[in-house]
Amino acid sequence: MYKVNIHVLLKDDVLDPQGKTVNNALHHMGYASVGDVRIGKFIQITSSETDEAKLMADIKDMCQKMLTNPVIEKFDFSFEKVAS
């Protein structure tokens, strides 16, 4: 069994108003060293797939078809084998 961690963010050229709001709030709170803030989502799934190549292909397919909006979002993922 594998645990898969998927991170989704807006593409770099897409404006992130929520990130901008958080950035401004942090600056007003005195955290002047904070640079750009981007808000995204984190998705964790488990899979019983035993073939790592198939797992990678399946995760990419899931992200492109359902878990992200490929027009405005980018994703990356990692996975690790866990005990059943």
Buried (B, 14 or more C-beta within 10 A) or exposed (E): EBEBEBEBBBEEEEEBEEBBEBBEEBEEEEEEEBEEBBBBEEBEBEBEBEEEEEBBEBBEEBBEEEBBEEEEBBBEBEBEEEEE
